Amino acid sequence: MISTAYAMGQAGASGAAPAGGGFTAFVPLILMFVIFYFLLIRPQQKKAKEHQNMINNLKKGDRIITSGGIHGTIVSLGDTTVSLEIAENVKIKISRGNVAALNQKSSVPQKTKDENKKEENKK
């Protein structure tokens, strides 16, 4: 008497070889990796590179936003730390990696009410 597993194995061996070989089984995996690279990995690497470049180019007087949402002006820079002035005579020290972005809107000092009134009177 022949076992079922042995009989099935013999039938598969006597048939033709699988079409396309082993390489065609990897083509969908390769295509998925290429799609993931261009949609996920590459943009993330580019963003990380831009962030590192921004952190390396910080200078005294820049207005920044931390990853915690604190807005401040850079007072001094260390190798791994940044000292921020977040209010008048209130300074904090943070890690350079916690700088999220430069605050482009506030880079120009705002005029006081007195300066605005003087300009209006001149007109």
GUDREN-932799 format. One record per residue (C-alpha): residue number from 1; residue in one letter; y, z, x. Coordinates in nm, 4 decimals. Last residue first. Layout:
N
pt num NUM residuo a v Y w Z u X
...
***
This chain:
123
pt num 123 residuo k v 11.0726 w 0.6936 u 0.2559
pt num 122 residuo k v 11.1665 w 0.9705 u 0.4986
pt num 121 residuo n v 11.1210 w 1.2372 u 0.2292
pt num 120 residuo e v 10.7638 w 1.1236 u 0.1670
pt num 119 residuo e v 10.6857 w 1.1492 u 0.5390
pt num 118 residuo k v 10.8269 w 1.5028 u 0.5560
pt num 117 residuo k v 10.6259 w 1.6040 u 0.2473
pt num 116 residuo n v 10.3022 w 1.4769 u 0.4071
pt num 115 residuo e v 10.3754 w 1.6709 u 0.7273
pt num 114 residuo d v 10.4320 w 1.9918 u 0.5284
pt num 113 residuo k v 10.1082 w 1.9441 u 0.3312
pt num 112 residuo t v 9.9108 w 1.9229 u 0.6552
pt num 111 residuo k v 9.7810 w 1.5987 u 0.7928
pt num 110 residuo q v 9.4095 w 1.5471 u 0.8415
pt num 109 residuo p v 9.2742 w 1.5014 u 1.1922
pt num 108 residuo v v 9.0914 w 1.1705 u 1.2370
pt num 107 residuo s v 8.7190 w 1.2225 u 1.3126
pt num 106 residuo s v 8.6599 w 1.3562 u 0.9617
pt num 105 residuo k v 8.5037 w 1.0465 u 0.8042
pt num 104 residuo q v 8.2761 w 0.9676 u 1.1018
pt num 103 residuo n v 8.0859 w 1.2967 u 1.0911
pt num 102 residuo l v 7.8342 w 1.2347 u 1.3690
pt num 101 residuo a v 7.4794 w 1.2922 u 1.2583
pt num 100 residuo a v 7.1788 w 1.5249 u 1.2513
pt num 99 residuo v v 7.2460 w 1.7579 u 1.5440
pt num 98 residuo n v 6.9505 w 1.9958 u 1.5430
pt num 97 residuo g v 6.8013 w 1.8430 u 1.8582
pt num 96 residuo r v 7.1020 w 1.9599 u 2.0579
pt num 95 residuo s v 7.0098 w 2.3212 u 1.9843
pt num 94 residuo i v 7.2781 w 2.5299 u 1.8188
pt num 93 residuo k v 7.5491 w 2.7751 u 1.9298
pt num 92 residuo i v 7.7978 w 2.9059 u 1.6779
pt num 91 residuo k v 8.1733 w 2.9546 u 1.6916
pt num 90 residuo v v 8.4101 w 3.1121 u 1.4398
pt num 89 residuo n v 8.7692 w 3.1403 u 1.5698
pt num 88 residuo e v 8.8987 w 2.9045 u 1.2964
pt num 87 residuo a v 8.5964 w 2.7679 u 1.1172
pt num 86 residuo i v 8.2788 w 2.5819 u 1.2156
pt num 85 residuo e v 8.3491 w 2.5693 u 1.5881
pt num 84 residuo l v 8.0319 w 2.4383 u 1.7434
pt num 83 residuo s v 7.8626 w 2.5147 u 2.0750
pt num 82 residuo v v 7.5892 w 2.2654 u 2.1646
pt num 81 residuo t v 7.2652 w 2.3506 u 2.3413
pt num 80 residuo t v 6.9992 w 2.1839 u 2.5573
pt num 79 residuo d v 7.1905 w 2.0769 u 2.8675
pt num 78 residuo g v 7.5079 w 2.2504 u 2.7564
pt num 77 residuo l v 7.8033 w 2.1204 u 2.5590
pt num 76 residuo s v 8.1265 w 2.2894 u 2.4578
pt num 75 residuo v v 8.3635 w 2.3050 u 2.1603
pt num 74 residuo i v 8.1936 w 2.0494 u 1.9343
pt num 73 residuo t v 8.3537 w 2.0436 u 1.5893
pt num 72 residuo g v 8.1647 w 2.1606 u 1.2833
pt num 71 residuo h v 7.9821 w 2.0781 u 0.9628
pt num 70 residuo i v 7.6680 w 2.2766 u 0.8805
pt num 69 residuo g v 7.4079 w 2.0886 u 0.6756
pt num 68 residuo g v 7.0941 w 2.2434 u 0.8256
pt num 67 residuo s v 7.0221 w 1.9267 u 1.0246
pt num 66 residuo t v 7.3658 w 1.9699 u 1.1784
pt num 65 residuo i v 7.6719 w 1.7615 u 1.0918
pt num 64 residuo i v 7.9088 w 1.6615 u 1.3697
pt num 63 residuo r v 8.2780 w 1.6338 u 1.4542
pt num 62 residuo d v 8.3249 w 1.5255 u 1.8155
pt num 61 residuo g v 8.5809 w 1.7283 u 2.0142
pt num 60 residuo k v 8.3681 w 1.7678 u 2.3275
pt num 59 residuo k v 8.1237 w 1.4836 u 2.3740
pt num 58 residuo l v 7.7928 w 1.3686 u 2.2305
pt num 57 residuo n v 7.6445 w 1.0590 u 2.3962
pt num 56 residuo n v 7.2943 w 1.1984 u 2.4628
pt num 55 residuo i v 7.2572 w 1.3101 u 2.1005
pt num 54 residuo m v 7.3573 w 0.9643 u 1.9719
pt num 53 residuo n v 7.1078 w 0.7938 u 2.2060
pt num 52 residuo q v 6.8331 w 1.0296 u 2.0867
pt num 51 residuo h v 6.9187 w 0.9471 u 1.7244
pt num 50 residuo e v 6.9157 w 0.5714 u 1.7973
pt num 49 residuo k v 6.5724 w 0.6006 u 1.9657
pt num 48 residuo a v 6.4342 w 0.8014 u 1.6736
pt num 47 residuo k v 6.5603 w 0.5380 u 1.4273
pt num 46 residuo k v 6.3972 w 0.2574 u 1.6279
pt num 45 residuo q v 6.0678 w 0.4474 u 1.6502
pt num 44 residuo q v 6.0706 w 0.5031 u 1.2731
pt num 43 residuo p v 6.1485 w 0.1359 u 1.2081
pt num 42 residuo r v 5.8555 w 0.0294 u 1.4331
pt num 41 residuo i v 5.5949 w 0.2652 u 1.2862
pt num 40 residuo l v 5.6410 w 0.2106 u 0.9135
pt num 39 residuo l v 5.6840 w -0.1482 u 0.7930
pt num 38 residuo f v 5.6183 w -0.3484 u 1.1109
pt num 37 residuo y v 5.3352 w -0.1319 u 1.2429
pt num 36 residuo f v 5.1812 w -0.0687 u 0.9012
pt num 35 residuo i v 5.1623 w -0.4448 u 0.8385
pt num 34 residuo v v 5.0029 w -0.5071 u 1.1787
pt num 33 residuo f v 4.7504 w -0.2261 u 1.1201
pt num 32 residuo m v 4.6585 w -0.3667 u 0.7783
pt num 31 residuo l v 4.6070 w -0.7129 u 0.9296
pt num 30 residuo i v 4.3763 w -0.5699 u 1.1961
pt num 29 residuo l v 4.1743 w -0.3838 u 0.9339
pt num 28 residuo p v 4.1470 w -0.6980 u 0.7194
pt num 27 residuo v v 4.0267 w -0.8991 u 1.0252
pt num 26 residuo f v 3.7654 w -0.6398 u 1.1295
pt num 25 residuo a v 3.4829 w -0.7625 u 0.9011
pt num 24 residuo t v 3.5528 w -1.1167 u 1.0148
pt num 23 residuo f v 3.4631 w -1.0181 u 1.3707
pt num 22 residuo g v 3.1083 w -0.9034 u 1.2897
pt num 21 residuo g v 2.9513 w -1.2433 u 1.2231
pt num 20 residuo g v 3.0968 w -1.5055 u 0.9890
pt num 19 residuo a v 2.8018 w -1.5384 u 0.7493
pt num 18 residuo p v 2.5356 w -1.2690 u 0.7694
pt num 17 residuo a v 2.2116 w -1.3960 u 0.9324
pt num 16 residuo a v 1.9658 w -1.5784 u 0.7029
pt num 15 residuo g v 1.6766 w -1.3972 u 0.5303
pt num 14 residuo s v 1.3477 w -1.2851 u 0.6947
pt num 13 residuo a v 1.5020 w -0.9608 u 0.8095
pt num 12 residuo g v 1.6314 w -0.8686 u 0.4655
pt num 11 residuo a v 1.2919 w -0.9242 u 0.3044
pt num 10 residuo q v 1.1152 w -0.7153 u 0.5683
pt num 9 residuo g v 1.3529 w -0.4239 u 0.5246
pt num 8 residuo m v 1.3051 w -0.4265 u 0.1485
pt num 7 residuo a v 0.9261 w -0.4092 u 0.1878
pt num 6 residuo y v 0.9497 w -0.1230 u 0.4379
pt num 5 residuo a v 1.1819 w 0.0740 u 0.2103
pt num 4 residuo t v 0.9503 w 0.0212 u -0.0912
pt num 3 residuo s v 0.6392 w 0.1439 u 0.0907
pt num 2 residuo i v 0.3482 w -0.0939 u 0.1315
pt num 1 residuo m v 0.0000 w 0.0000 u 0.0000
***
